Amino acid sequence: MSKGPAGGVYRYLDTTASPGGYIYRVTEVDNGGAESDLSQCLVEIQTDEEQRNAVIAAVGIVVIAISAVVGGLILDPYAV
């Protein structure tokens, strides 16, 4: 979604896209045929497996971070 110079809202739903990377561009064409790009957006569509792996990696990072904090609190010689 992008706002144009006059405040318009543009939406596009690509129902044919498959997993991969895409660049979508909103281009304005005036009456004389001159073009100017208003907005550009990079979209990455992941497969179900890629999404699942990303969630597993995020959970792993959170578990490591929590373990590090807990370990630091347990091993801290100045902890009361």
mmJSON file of the N, C-alpha and C atoms, coordinates in Angstrom:
{"data_MODEL":{"atom_site":{
"group_PDB":["ATOM","ATOM","ATOM","ATOM","ATOM","ATOM","ATOM","ATOM","ATOM","ATOM","ATOM","ATOM","ATOM","ATOM","ATOM","ATOM","ATOM","ATOM","ATOM","ATOM","ATOM","ATOM","ATOM","ATOM","ATOM","ATOM","ATOM","ATOM","ATOM","ATOM","ATOM","ATOM","ATOM","ATOM","ATOM","ATOM","ATOM","ATOM","ATOM","ATOM","ATOM","ATOM","ATOM","ATOM","ATOM","ATOM","ATOM","ATOM","ATOM","ATOM","ATOM","ATOM","ATOM","ATOM","ATOM","ATOM","ATOM","ATOM","ATOM","ATOM","ATOM","ATOM","ATOM","ATOM","ATOM","ATOM","ATOM","ATOM","ATOM","ATOM","ATOM","ATOM","ATOM","ATOM","ATOM","ATOM","ATOM","ATOM","ATOM","ATOM","ATOM","ATOM","ATOM","ATOM","ATOM","ATOM","ATOM","ATOM","ATOM","ATOM","ATOM","ATOM","ATOM","ATOM","ATOM","ATOM","ATOM","ATOM","ATOM","ATOM","ATOM","ATOM","ATOM","ATOM","ATOM","ATOM","ATOM","ATOM","ATOM","ATOM","ATOM","ATOM","ATOM","ATOM","ATOM","ATOM","ATOM","ATOM","ATOM","ATOM","ATOM","ATOM","ATOM","ATOM","ATOM","ATOM","ATOM","ATOM","ATOM","ATOM","ATOM","ATOM","ATOM","ATOM","ATOM","ATOM","ATOM","ATOM","ATOM","ATOM","ATOM","ATOM","ATOM","ATOM","ATOM","ATOM","ATOM","ATOM","ATOM","ATOM","ATOM","ATOM","ATOM","ATOM","ATOM","ATOM","ATOM","ATOM","ATOM","ATOM","ATOM","ATOM","ATOM","ATOM","ATOM","ATOM","ATOM","ATOM","ATOM","ATOM","ATOM","ATOM","ATOM","ATOM","ATOM","ATOM","ATOM","ATOM","ATOM","ATOM","ATOM","ATOM","ATOM","ATOM","ATOM","ATOM","ATOM","ATOM","ATOM","ATOM","ATOM","ATOM","ATOM","ATOM","ATOM","ATOM","ATOM","ATOM","ATOM","ATOM","ATOM","ATOM","ATOM","ATOM","ATOM","ATOM","ATOM","ATOM","ATOM","ATOM","ATOM","ATOM","ATOM","ATOM","ATOM","ATOM","ATOM","ATOM","ATOM","ATOM","ATOM","ATOM","ATOM","ATOM","ATOM","ATOM","ATOM","ATOM","ATOM","ATOM","ATOM","ATOM","ATOM","ATOM","ATOM","ATOM","ATOM","ATOM","ATOM","ATOM"],
"id":[1,2,3,4,5,6,7,8,9,10,11,12,13,14,15,16,17,18,19,20,21,22,23,24,25,26,27,28,29,30,31,32,33,34,35,36,37,38,39,40,41,42,43,44,45,46,47,48,49,50,51,52,53,54,55,56,57,58,59,60,61,62,63,64,65,66,67,68,69,70,71,72,73,74,75,76,77,78,79,80,81,82,83,84,85,86,87,88,89,90,91,92,93,94,95,96,97,98,99,100,101,102,103,104,105,106,107,108,109,110,111,112,113,114,115,116,117,118,119,120,121,122,123,124,125,126,127,128,129,130,131,132,133,134,135,136,137,138,139,140,141,142,143,144,145,146,147,148,149,150,151,152,153,154,155,156,157,158,159,160,161,162,163,164,165,166,167,168,169,170,171,172,173,174,175,176,177,178,179,180,181,182,183,184,185,186,187,188,189,190,191,192,193,194,195,196,197,198,199,200,201,202,203,204,205,206,207,208,209,210,211,212,213,214,215,216,217,218,219,220,221,222,223,224,225,226,227,228,229,230,231,232,233,234,235,236,237,238,239,240],
"type_symbol":["N","C","C","N","C","C","N","C","C","N","C","C","N","C","C","N","C","C","N","C","C","N","C","C","N","C","C","N","C","C","N","C","C","N","C","C","N","C","C","N","C","C","N","C","C","N","C","C","N","C","C","N","C","C","N","C","C","N","C","C","N","C","C","N","C","C","N","C","C","N","C","C","N","C","C","N","C","C","N","C","C","N","C","C","N","C","C","N","C","C","N","C","C","N","C","C","N","C","C","N","C","C","N","C","C","N","C","C","N","C","C","N","C","C","N","C","C","N","C","C","N","C","C","N","C","C","N","C","C","N","C","C","N","C","C","N","C","C","N","C","C","N","C","C","N","C","C","N","C","C","N","C","C","N","C","C","N","C","C","N","C","C","N","C","C","N","C","C","N","C","C","N","C","C","N","C","C","N","C","C","N","C","C","N","C","C","N","C","C","N","C","C","N","C","C","N","C","C","N","C","C","N","C","C","N","C","C","N","C","C","N","C","C","N","C","C","N","C","C","N","C","C","N","C","C","N","C","C","N","C","C","N","C","C","N","C","C","N","C","C"],
"label_atom_id":["N","CA","C","N","CA","C","N","CA","C","N","CA","C","N","CA","C","N","CA","C","N","CA","C","N","CA","C","N","CA","C","N","CA","C","N","CA","C","N","CA","C","N","CA","C","N","CA","C","N","CA","C","N","CA","C","N","CA","C","N","CA","C","N","CA","C","N","CA","C","N","CA","C","N","CA","C","N","CA","C","N","CA","C","N","CA","C","N","CA","C","N","CA","C","N","CA","C","N","CA","C","N","CA","C","N","CA","C","N","CA","C","N","CA","C","N","CA","C","N","CA","C","N","CA","C","N","CA","C","N","CA","C","N","CA","C","N","CA","C","N","CA","C","N","CA","C","N","CA","C","N","CA","C","N","CA","C","N","CA","C","N","CA","C","N","CA","C","N","CA","C","N","CA","C","N","CA","C","N","CA","C","N","CA","C","N","CA","C","N","CA","C","N","CA","C","N","CA","C","N","CA","C","N","CA","C","N","CA","C","N","CA","C","N","CA","C","N","CA","C","N","CA","C","N","CA","C","N","CA","C","N","CA","C","N","CA","C","N","CA","C","N","CA","C","N","CA","C","N","CA","C","N","CA","C","N","CA","C","N","CA","C","N","CA","C","N","CA","C","N","CA","C","N","CA","C","N","CA","C"],
"label_alt_id":[null,null,null,null,null,null,null,null,null,null,null,null,null,null,null,null,null,null,null,null,null,null,null,null,null,null,null,null,null,null,null,null,null,null,null,null,null,null,null,null,null,null,null,null,null,null,null,null,null,null,null,null,null,null,null,null,null,null,null,null,null,null,null,null,null,null,null,null,null,null,null,null,null,null,null,null,null,null,null,null,null,null,null,null,null,null,null,null,null,null,null,null,null,null,null,null,null,null,null,null,null,null,null,null,null,null,null,null,null,null,null,null,null,null,null,null,null,null,null,null,null,null,null,null,null,null,null,null,null,null,null,null,null,null,null,null,null,null,null,null,null,null,null,null,null,null,null,null,null,null,null,null,null,null,null,null,null,null,null,null,null,null,null,null,null,null,null,null,null,null,null,null,null,null,null,null,null,null,null,null,null,null,null,null,null,null,null,null,null,null,null,null,null,null,null,null,null,null,null,null,null,null,null,null,null,null,null,null,null,null,null,null,null,null,null,null,null,null,null,null,null,null,null,null,null,null,null,null,null,null,null,null,null,null,null,null,null,null,null,null],
"label_comp_id":["MET","MET","MET","SER","SER","SER","LYS","LYS","LYS","GLY","GLY","GLY","PRO","PRO","PRO","ALA","ALA","ALA","GLY","GLY","GLY","GLY","GLY","GLY","VAL","VAL","VAL","TYR","TYR","TYR","ARG","ARG","ARG","TYR","TYR","TYR","LEU","LEU","LEU","ASP","ASP","ASP","THR","THR","THR","THR","THR","THR","ALA","ALA","ALA","SER","SER","SER","PRO","PRO","PRO","GLY","GLY","GLY","GLY","GLY","GLY","TYR","TYR","TYR","ILE","ILE","ILE","TYR","TYR","TYR","ARG","ARG","ARG","VAL","VAL","VAL","THR","THR","THR","GLU","GLU","GLU","VAL","VAL","VAL","ASP","ASP","ASP","ASN","ASN","ASN","GLY","GLY","GLY","GLY","GLY","GLY","ALA","ALA","ALA","GLU","GLU","GLU","SER","SER","SER","ASP","ASP","ASP","LEU","LEU","LEU","SER","SER","SER","GLN","GLN","GLN","CYS","CYS","CYS","LEU","LEU","LEU","VAL","VAL","VAL","GLU","GLU","GLU","ILE","ILE","ILE","GLN","GLN","GLN","THR","THR","THR","ASP","ASP","ASP","GLU","GLU","GLU","GLU","GLU","GLU","GLN","GLN","GLN","ARG","ARG","ARG","ASN","ASN","ASN","ALA","ALA","ALA","VAL","VAL","VAL","ILE","ILE","ILE","ALA","ALA","ALA","ALA","ALA","ALA","VAL","VAL","VAL","GLY","GLY","GLY","ILE","ILE","ILE","VAL","VAL","VAL","VAL","VAL","VAL","ILE","ILE","ILE","ALA","ALA","ALA","ILE","ILE","ILE","SER","SER","SER","ALA","ALA","ALA","VAL","VAL","VAL","VAL","VAL","VAL","GLY","GLY","GLY","GLY","GLY","GLY","LEU","LEU","LEU","ILE","ILE","ILE","LEU","LEU","LEU","ASP","ASP","ASP","PRO","PRO","PRO","TYR","TYR","TYR","ALA","ALA","ALA","VAL","VAL","VAL"],
"label_asym_id":["A","A","A","A","A","A","A","A","A","A","A","A","A","A","A","A","A","A","A","A","A","A","A","A","A","A","A","A","A","A","A","A","A","A","A","A","A","A","A","A","A","A","A","A","A","A","A","A","A","A","A","A","A","A","A","A","A","A","A","A","A","A","A","A","A","A","A","A","A","A","A","A","A","A","A","A","A","A","A","A","A","A","A","A","A","A","A","A","A","A","A","A","A","A","A","A","A","A","A","A","A","A","A","A","A","A","A","A","A","A","A","A","A","A","A","A","A","A","A","A","A","A","A","A","A","A","A","A","A","A","A","A","A","A","A","A","A","A","A","A","A","A","A","A","A","A","A","A","A","A","A","A","A","A","A","A","A","A","A","A","A","A","A","A","A","A","A","A","A","A","A","A","A","A","A","A","A","A","A","A","A","A","A","A","A","A","A","A","A","A","A","A","A","A","A","A","A","A","A","A","A","A","A","A","A","A","A","A","A","A","A","A","A","A","A","A","A","A","A","A","A","A","A","A","A","A","A","A","A","A","A","A","A","A","A","A","A","A","A","A"],
"label_entity_id":["1","1","1","1","1","1","1","1","1","1","1","1","1","1","1","1","1","1","1","1","1","1","1","1","1","1","1","1","1","1","1","1","1","1","1","1","1","1","1","1","1","1","1","1","1","1","1","1","1","1","1","1","1","1","1","1","1","1","1","1","1","1","1","1","1","1","1","1","1","1","1","1","1","1","1","1","1","1","1","1","1","1","1","1","1","1","1","1","1","1","1","1","1","1","1","1","1","1","1","1","1","1","1","1","1","1","1","1","1","1","1","1","1","1","1","1","1","1","1","1","1","1","1","1","1","1","1","1","1","1","1","1","1","1","1","1","1","1","1","1","1","1","1","1","1","1","1","1","1","1","1","1","1","1","1","1","1","1","1","1","1","1","1","1","1","1","1","1","1","1","1","1","1","1","1","1","1","1","1","1","1","1","1","1","1","1","1","1","1","1","1","1","1","1","1","1","1","1","1","1","1","1","1","1","1","1","1","1","1","1","1","1","1","1","1","1","1","1","1","1","1","1","1","1","1","1","1","1","1","1","1","1","1","1","1","1","1","1","1","1"],
"label_seq_id":[1,1,1,2,2,2,3,3,3,4,4,4,5,5,5,6,6,6,7,7,7,8,8,8,9,9,9,10,10,10,11,11,11,12,12,12,13,13,13,14,14,14,15,15,15,16,16,16,17,17,17,18,18,18,19,19,19,20,20,20,21,21,21,22,22,22,23,23,23,24,24,24,25,25,25,26,26,26,27,27,27,28,28,28,29,29,29,30,30,30,31,31,31,32,32,32,33,33,33,34,34,34,35,35,35,36,36,36,37,37,37,38,38,38,39,39,39,40,40,40,41,41,41,42,42,42,43,43,43,44,44,44,45,45,45,46,46,46,47,47,47,48,48,48,49,49,49,50,50,50,51,51,51,52,52,52,53,53,53,54,54,54,55,55,55,56,56,56,57,57,57,58,58,58,59,59,59,60,60,60,61,61,61,62,62,62,63,63,63,64,64,64,65,65,65,66,66,66,67,67,67,68,68,68,69,69,69,70,70,70,71,71,71,72,72,72,73,73,73,74,74,74,75,75,75,76,76,76,77,77,77,78,78,78,79,79,79,80,80,80],
"pdbx_PDB_ins_code":[null,null,null,null,null,null,null,null,null,null,null,null,null,null,null,null,null,null,null,null,null,null,null,null,null,null,null,null,null,null,null,null,null,null,null,null,null,null,null,null,null,null,null,null,null,null,null,null,null,null,null,null,null,null,null,null,null,null,null,null,null,null,null,null,null,null,null,null,null,null,null,null,null,null,null,null,null,null,null,null,null,null,null,null,null,null,null,null,null,null,null,null,null,null,null,null,null,null,null,null,null,null,null,null,null,null,null,null,null,null,null,null,null,null,null,null,null,null,null,null,null,null,null,null,null,null,null,null,null,null,null,null,null,null,null,null,null,null,null,null,null,null,null,null,null,null,null,null,null,null,null,null,null,null,null,null,null,null,null,null,null,null,null,null,null,null,null,null,null,null,null,null,null,null,null,null,null,null,null,null,null,null,null,null,null,null,null,null,null,null,null,null,null,null,null,null,null,null,null,null,null,null,null,null,null,null,null,null,null,null,null,null,null,null,null,null,null,null,null,null,null,null,null,null,null,null,null,null,null,null,null,null,null,null,null,null,null,null,null,null],
"Cartn_x":[0.843,0.0,0.902,0.522,1.313,0.398,0.806,0.044,0.647,-0.191,0.254,0.428,0.956,1.191,-0.102,-1.223,-2.504,-3.187,-2.519,-3.06,-3.853,-3.827,-4.554,-3.922,-4.701,-4.207,-4.272,-3.174,-3.092,-2.921,-3.689,-3.555,-3.498,-2.706,-2.611,-2.456,-3.247,-3.156,-2.755,-1.561,-1.045,-1.388,-2.428,-2.874,-2.094,-1.201,-0.437,0.985,1.378,2.755,3.044,4.226,4.699,5.894,6.403,7.533,8.698,9.314,10.431,10.407,11.275,11.362,10.775,10.04,9.403,9.576,9.671,9.68,8.447,7.605,6.415,6.651,6.237,6.456,5.157,4.822,3.683,4.241,3.807,4.301,3.145,3.389,2.4,2.743,1.745,1.926,1.027,1.638,0.818,0.23,-0.574,-1.253,-0.28,0.927,1.931,2.735,2.456,3.166,4.403,4.739,5.917,5.617,6.579,6.415,7.267,6.751,7.553,7.127,8.126,7.851,7.425,6.318,5.81,6.27,6.384,6.7,7.265,8.088,8.646,8.706,8.388,8.34,8.906,9.823,10.366,9.542,9.074,8.256,8.931,9.085,9.657,8.571,8.203,7.187,7.906,7.633,8.294,7.387,8.027,7.278,6.872,5.959,5.548,6.743,7.638,8.821,9.739,9.934,10.77,10.164,8.847,8.18,8.348,8.183,8.333,9.77,10.754,12.155,12.457,11.858,12.066,11.498,10.341,9.739,10.614,11.09,11.953,13.229,13.825,15.038,14.762,13.635,13.286,13.092,12.406,12.201,13.546,14.427,15.759,16.547,16.464,17.176,16.604,15.287,14.661,15.079,15.112,15.516,16.964,17.834,19.245,19.359,18.609,18.67,18.182,17.069,16.543,17.526,18.119,19.108,20.31,20.734,21.885,21.567,20.367,19.977,19.878,19.221,19.086,20.457,21.282,22.637,23.431,23.302,24.012,23.54,22.235,21.707,22.169,22.209,22.627,24.116,24.916,26.371,26.893,26.023,26.442,26.845,28.121,28.55,27.959,27.426,26.864,25.351,24.755,23.297,22.931,21.86,21.43,20.493],
"Cartn_y":[-1.153,0.0,1.234,2.238,3.452,4.652,5.756,6.988,7.794,8.236,9.067,10.502,11.376,12.768,13.499,13.068,13.69,12.978,12.039,11.347,10.101,9.677,8.471,7.228,6.181,4.907,3.895,3.179,2.18,0.817,-0.165,-1.537,-2.464,-3.539,-4.534,-5.891,-6.854,-8.216,-9.109,-9.672,-10.552,-11.985,-12.521,-13.876,-14.941,-14.527,-15.489,-15.678,-14.929,-14.979,-16.322,-16.846,-18.069,-17.69,-18.606,-18.263,-17.682,-16.649,-15.966,-14.495,-13.72,-12.287,-11.5,-10.45,-9.614,-8.147,-7.306,-5.858,-5.314,-4.632,-3.997,-2.491,-1.844,-0.413,0.262,1.355,2.175,3.305,3.361,4.368,5.235,6.538,7.488,7.829,7.811,8.183,9.381,10.525,11.706,11.648,12.625,12.634,12.66,13.155,13.191,11.901,10.937,9.663,9.608,10.713,10.723,9.913,9.103,8.242,8.728,8.566,8.809,7.796,7.206,6.202,6.887,6.429,6.974,6.154,4.852,3.969,2.663,2.026,0.727,-0.118,-1.401,-2.284,-3.646,-4.153,-5.496,-6.448,-7.528,-8.513,-9.869,-10.56,-11.905,-12.869,-13.797,-14.795,-16.09,-16.591,-17.797,-19.012,-20.162,-21.419,-21.721,-22.665,-23.059,-23.549,-24.297,-24.81,-23.666,-22.67,-21.523,-20.751,-20.588,-19.906,-20.683,-21.993,-22.849,-22.764,-22.805,-22.71,-21.354,-20.289,-18.96,-18.895,-19.499,-19.516,-20.333,-21.476,-22.324,-21.579,-20.865,-20.09,-18.981,-18.294,-17.213,-17.754,-18.885,-19.497,-19.903,-20.449,-20.828,-19.635,-18.511,-17.304,-16.805,-16.843,-16.41,-17.325,-18.624,-19.576,-19.32,-19.081,-18.794,-17.499,-16.474,-15.189,-15.333,-16.026,-16.224,-17.034,-18.073,-18.895,-18.052,-17.153,-16.302,-15.369,-14.798,-13.907,-14.683,-15.831,-16.644,-17.104,-17.56,-17.991,-16.856,-15.669,-14.508,-14.148,-14.251,-13.949,-14.999,-16.248,-17.326,-17.202,-16.887,-16.843,-15.491,-14.5,-13.165,-13.18,-12.884,-12.932,-11.797,-10.762,-9.633,-9.735,-10.819,-10.991,-11.213,-10.631,-10.747,-11.903],
"Cartn_z":[0.0,0.0,0.0,-0.767,-0.881,-0.994,-0.427,-0.573,-1.707,-2.622,-3.728,-3.285,-4.175,-3.806,-3.44,-4.005,-3.683,-2.511,-1.889,-0.736,-1.067,-2.314,-2.694,-2.1,-2.024,-1.51,-2.639,-2.855,-3.906,-3.27,-3.748,-3.256,-4.453,-4.292,-5.349,-4.698,-5.119,-4.616,-5.77,-5.689,-6.736,-6.359,-6.943,-6.608,-7.371,-8.264,-9.062,-8.546,-7.513,-7.029,-6.357,-6.619,-5.974,-5.096,-4.266,-3.402,-4.202,-3.628,-4.264,-3.914,-4.55,-4.297,-5.451,-5.13,-6.142,-5.774,-6.784,-6.583,-7.273,-6.507,-7.05,-7.052,-8.116,-8.261,-8.684,-8.007,-8.405,-9.248,-10.508,-11.446,-11.916,-11.905,-12.39,-13.839,-14.699,-16.108,-16.379,-16.777,-17.04,-18.45,-18.792,-20.097,-21.271,-21.052,-22.108,-22.219,-21.36,-21.396,-20.531,-19.834,-18.957,-17.699,-17.292,-16.123,-14.961,-13.762,-12.563,-11.508,-10.858,-9.833,-8.545,-7.99,-6.736,-5.541,-5.737,-4.625,-5.162,-4.353,-4.717,-3.458,-3.582,-2.414,-2.784,-1.971,-2.145,-1.288,-1.901,-1.195,-1.331,-0.218,-0.212,0.239,-0.614,-0.28,0.071,1.277,1.754,1.593,1.466,1.468,2.909,3.095,4.446,5.256,4.598,5.295,5.735,4.884,5.245,6.417,6.416,7.526,8.824,8.753,9.934,10.465,9.574,9.992,10.631,10.119,10.694,12.114,12.333,13.671,14.623,14.166,15.005,15.373,14.415,14.689,15.695,15.552,16.487,17.892,18.023,19.337,19.933,19.113,19.584,20.108,19.408,19.845,21.172,21.323,22.577,23.728,23.49,24.543,24.953,23.992,24.308,25.105,24.693,25.403,26.843,27.028,28.387,29.218,28.636,29.348,29.759,28.883,29.198,30.361,30.369,31.462,32.772,32.744,33.956,34.434,33.513,33.894,34.483,33.896,34.438,35.827,36.069,37.41,38.429,38.023,38.954,39.274,38.262,38.457,38.941,39.048,39.462,40.929,41.249,42.649,43.474,42.829,43.566,43.714,43.209,43.325,44.78,45.177,46.579,46.744],
"occupancy":[1.0,1.0,1.0,1.0,1.0,1.0,1.0,1.0,1.0,1.0,1.0,1.0,1.0,1.0,1.0,1.0,1.0,1.0,1.0,1.0,1.0,1.0,1.0,1.0,1.0,1.0,1.0,1.0,1.0,1.0,1.0,1.0,1.0,1.0,1.0,1.0,1.0,1.0,1.0,1.0,1.0,1.0,1.0,1.0,1.0,1.0,1.0,1.0,1.0,1.0,1.0,1.0,1.0,1.0,1.0,1.0,1.0,1.0,1.0,1.0,1.0,1.0,1.0,1.0,1.0,1.0,1.0,1.0,1.0,1.0,1.0,1.0,1.0,1.0,1.0,1.0,1.0,1.0,1.0,1.0,1.0,1.0,1.0,1.0,1.0,1.0,1.0,1.0,1.0,1.0,1.0,1.0,1.0,1.0,1.0,1.0,1.0,1.0,1.0,1.0,1.0,1.0,1.0,1.0,1.0,1.0,1.0,1.0,1.0,1.0,1.0,1.0,1.0,1.0,1.0,1.0,1.0,1.0,1.0,1.0,1.0,1.0,1.0,1.0,1.0,1.0,1.0,1.0,1.0,1.0,1.0,1.0,1.0,1.0,1.0,1.0,1.0,1.0,1.0,1.0,1.0,1.0,1.0,1.0,1.0,1.0,1.0,1.0,1.0,1.0,1.0,1.0,1.0,1.0,1.0,1.0,1.0,1.0,1.0,1.0,1.0,1.0,1.0,1.0,1.0,1.0,1.0,1.0,1.0,1.0,1.0,1.0,1.0,1.0,1.0,1.0,1.0,1.0,1.0,1.0,1.0,1.0,1.0,1.0,1.0,1.0,1.0,1.0,1.0,1.0,1.0,1.0,1.0,1.0,1.0,1.0,1.0,1.0,1.0,1.0,1.0,1.0,1.0,1.0,1.0,1.0,1.0,1.0,1.0,1.0,1.0,1.0,1.0,1.0,1.0,1.0,1.0,1.0,1.0,1.0,1.0,1.0,1.0,1.0,1.0,1.0,1.0,1.0,1.0,1.0,1.0,1.0,1.0,1.0,1.0,1.0,1.0,1.0,1.0,1.0],
"B_iso_or_equiv":[0.0,0.0,0.0,0.0,0.0,0.0,0.0,0.0,0.0,0.0,0.0,0.0,0.0,0.0,0.0,0.0,0.0,0.0,0.0,0.0,0.0,0.0,0.0,0.0,0.0,0.0,0.0,0.0,0.0,0.0,0.0,0.0,0.0,0.0,0.0,0.0,0.0,0.0,0.0,0.0,0.0,0.0,0.0,0.0,0.0,0.0,0.0,0.0,0.0,0.0,0.0,0.0,0.0,0.0,0.0,0.0,0.0,0.0,0.0,0.0,0.0,0.0,0.0,0.0,0.0,0.0,0.0,0.0,0.0,0.0,0.0,0.0,0.0,0.0,0.0,0.0,0.0,0.0,0.0,0.0,0.0,0.0,0.0,0.0,0.0,0.0,0.0,0.0,0.0,0.0,0.0,0.0,0.0,0.0,0.0,0.0,0.0,0.0,0.0,0.0,0.0,0.0,0.0,0.0,0.0,0.0,0.0,0.0,0.0,0.0,0.0,0.0,0.0,0.0,0.0,0.0,0.0,0.0,0.0,0.0,0.0,0.0,0.0,0.0,0.0,0.0,0.0,0.0,0.0,0.0,0.0,0.0,0.0,0.0,0.0,0.0,0.0,0.0,0.0,0.0,0.0,0.0,0.0,0.0,0.0,0.0,0.0,0.0,0.0,0.0,0.0,0.0,0.0,0.0,0.0,0.0,0.0,0.0,0.0,0.0,0.0,0.0,0.0,0.0,0.0,0.0,0.0,0.0,0.0,0.0,0.0,0.0,0.0,0.0,0.0,0.0,0.0,0.0,0.0,0.0,0.0,0.0,0.0,0.0,0.0,0.0,0.0,0.0,0.0,0.0,0.0,0.0,0.0,0.0,0.0,0.0,0.0,0.0,0.0,0.0,0.0,0.0,0.0,0.0,0.0,0.0,0.0,0.0,0.0,0.0,0.0,0.0,0.0,0.0,0.0,0.0,0.0,0.0,0.0,0.0,0.0,0.0,0.0,0.0,0.0,0.0,0.0,0.0,0.0,0.0,0.0,0.0,0.0,0.0,0.0,0.0,0.0,0.0,0.0,0.0],
"pdbx_formal_charge":[null,null,null,null,null,null,null,null,null,null,null,null,null,null,null,null,null,null,null,null,null,null,null,null,null,null,null,null,null,null,null,null,null,null,null,null,null,null,null,null,null,null,null,null,null,null,null,null,null,null,null,null,null,null,null,null,null,null,null,null,null,null,null,null,null,null,null,null,null,null,null,null,null,null,null,null,null,null,null,null,null,null,null,null,null,null,null,null,null,null,null,null,null,null,null,null,null,null,null,null,null,null,null,null,null,null,null,null,null,null,null,null,null,null,null,null,null,null,null,null,null,null,null,null,null,null,null,null,null,null,null,null,null,null,null,null,null,null,null,null,null,null,null,null,null,null,null,null,null,null,null,null,null,null,null,null,null,null,null,null,null,null,null,null,null,null,null,null,null,null,null,null,null,null,null,null,null,null,null,null,null,null,null,null,null,null,null,null,null,null,null,null,null,null,null,null,null,null,null,null,null,null,null,null,null,null,null,null,null,null,null,null,null,null,null,null,null,null,null,null,null,null,null,null,null,null,null,null,null,null,null,null,null,null,null,null,null,null,null,null],
"auth_seq_id":[1,1,1,2,2,2,3,3,3,4,4,4,5,5,5,6,6,6,7,7,7,8,8,8,9,9,9,10,10,10,11,11,11,12,12,12,13,13,13,14,14,14,15,15,15,16,16,16,17,17,17,18,18,18,19,19,19,20,20,20,21,21,21,22,22,22,23,23,23,24,24,24,25,25,25,26,26,26,27,27,27,28,28,28,29,29,29,30,30,30,31,31,31,32,32,32,33,33,33,34,34,34,35,35,35,36,36,36,37,37,37,38,38,38,39,39,39,40,40,40,41,41,41,42,42,42,43,43,43,44,44,44,45,45,45,46,46,46,47,47,47,48,48,48,49,49,49,50,50,50,51,51,51,52,52,52,53,53,53,54,54,54,55,55,55,56,56,56,57,57,57,58,58,58,59,59,59,60,60,60,61,61,61,62,62,62,63,63,63,64,64,64,65,65,65,66,66,66,67,67,67,68,68,68,69,69,69,70,70,70,71,71,71,72,72,72,73,73,73,74,74,74,75,75,75,76,76,76,77,77,77,78,78,78,79,79,79,80,80,80],
"auth_comp_id":["MET","MET","MET","SER","SER","SER","LYS","LYS","LYS","GLY","GLY","GLY","PRO","PRO","PRO","ALA","ALA","ALA","GLY","GLY","GLY","GLY","GLY","GLY","VAL","VAL","VAL","TYR","TYR","TYR","ARG","ARG","ARG","TYR","TYR","TYR","LEU","LEU","LEU","ASP","ASP","ASP","THR","THR","THR","THR","THR","THR","ALA","ALA","ALA","SER","SER","SER","PRO","PRO","PRO","GLY","GLY","GLY","GLY","GLY","GLY","TYR","TYR","TYR","ILE","ILE","ILE","TYR","TYR","TYR","ARG","ARG","ARG","VAL","VAL","VAL","THR","THR","THR","GLU","GLU","GLU","VAL","VAL","VAL","ASP","ASP","ASP","ASN","ASN","ASN","GLY","GLY","GLY","GLY","GLY","GLY","ALA","ALA","ALA","GLU","GLU","GLU","SER","SER","SER","ASP","ASP","ASP","LEU","LEU","LEU","SER","SER","SER","GLN","GLN","GLN","CYS","CYS","CYS","LEU","LEU","LEU","VAL","VAL","VAL","GLU","GLU","GLU","ILE","ILE","ILE","GLN","GLN","GLN","THR","THR","THR","ASP","ASP","ASP","GLU","GLU","GLU","GLU","GLU","GLU","GLN","GLN","GLN","ARG","ARG","ARG","ASN","ASN","ASN","ALA","ALA","ALA","VAL","VAL","VAL","ILE","ILE","ILE","ALA","ALA","ALA","ALA","ALA","ALA","VAL","VAL","VAL","GLY","GLY","GLY","ILE","ILE","ILE","VAL","VAL","VAL","VAL","VAL","VAL","ILE","ILE","ILE","ALA","ALA","ALA","ILE","ILE","ILE","SER","SER","SER","ALA","ALA","ALA","VAL","VAL","VAL","VAL","VAL","VAL","GLY","GLY","GLY","GLY","GLY","GLY","LEU","LEU","LEU","ILE","ILE","ILE","LEU","LEU","LEU","ASP","ASP","ASP","PRO","PRO","PRO","TYR","TYR","TYR","ALA","ALA","ALA","VAL","VAL","VAL"],
"auth_asym_id":["A","A","A","A","A","A","A","A","A","A","A","A","A","A","A","A","A","A","A","A","A","A","A","A","A","A","A","A","A","A","A","A","A","A","A","A","A","A","A","A","A","A","A","A","A","A","A","A","A","A","A","A","A","A","A","A","A","A","A","A","A","A","A","A","A","A","A","A","A","A","A","A","A","A","A","A","A","A","A","A","A","A","A","A","A","A","A","A","A","A","A","A","A","A","A","A","A","A","A","A","A","A","A","A","A","A","A","A","A","A","A","A","A","A","A","A","A","A","A","A","A","A","A","A","A","A","A","A","A","A","A","A","A","A","A","A","A","A","A","A","A","A","A","A","A","A","A","A","A","A","A","A","A","A","A","A","A","A","A","A","A","A","A","A","A","A","A","A","A","A","A","A","A","A","A","A","A","A","A","A","A","A","A","A","A","A","A","A","A","A","A","A","A","A","A","A","A","A","A","A","A","A","A","A","A","A","A","A","A","A","A","A","A","A","A","A","A","A","A","A","A","A","A","A","A","A","A","A","A","A","A","A","A","A","A","A","A","A","A","A"],
"auth_atom_id":["N","CA","C","N","CA","C","N","CA","C","N","CA","C","N","CA","C","N","CA","C","N","CA","C","N","CA","C","N","CA","C","N","CA","C","N","CA","C","N","CA","C","N","CA","C","N","CA","C","N","CA","C","N","CA","C","N","CA","C","N","CA","C","N","CA","C","N","CA","C","N","CA","C","N","CA","C","N","CA","C","N","CA","C","N","CA","C","N","CA","C","N","CA","C","N","CA","C","N","CA","C","N","CA","C","N","CA","C","N","CA","C","N","CA","C","N","CA","C","N","CA","C","N","CA","C","N","CA","C","N","CA","C","N","CA","C","N","CA","C","N","CA","C","N","CA","C","N","CA","C","N","CA","C","N","CA","C","N","CA","C","N","CA","C","N","CA","C","N","CA","C","N","CA","C","N","CA","C","N","CA","C","N","CA","C","N","CA","C","N","CA","C","N","CA","C","N","CA","C","N","CA","C","N","CA","C","N","CA","C","N","CA","C","N","CA","C","N","CA","C","N","CA","C","N","CA","C","N","CA","C","N","CA","C","N","CA","C","N","CA","C","N","CA","C","N","CA","C","N","CA","C","N","CA","C","N","CA","C","N","CA","C","N","CA","C","N","CA","C","N","CA","C","N","CA","C","N","CA","C"],
"pdbx_PDB_model_num":[1,1,1,1,1,1,1,1,1,1,1,1,1,1,1,1,1,1,1,1,1,1,1,1,1,1,1,1,1,1,1,1,1,1,1,1,1,1,1,1,1,1,1,1,1,1,1,1,1,1,1,1,1,1,1,1,1,1,1,1,1,1,1,1,1,1,1,1,1,1,1,1,1,1,1,1,1,1,1,1,1,1,1,1,1,1,1,1,1,1,1,1,1,1,1,1,1,1,1,1,1,1,1,1,1,1,1,1,1,1,1,1,1,1,1,1,1,1,1,1,1,1,1,1,1,1,1,1,1,1,1,1,1,1,1,1,1,1,1,1,1,1,1,1,1,1,1,1,1,1,1,1,1,1,1,1,1,1,1,1,1,1,1,1,1,1,1,1,1,1,1,1,1,1,1,1,1,1,1,1,1,1,1,1,1,1,1,1,1,1,1,1,1,1,1,1,1,1,1,1,1,1,1,1,1,1,1,1,1,1,1,1,1,1,1,1,1,1,1,1,1,1,1,1,1,1,1,1,1,1,1,1,1,1,1,1,1,1,1,1]
}}}
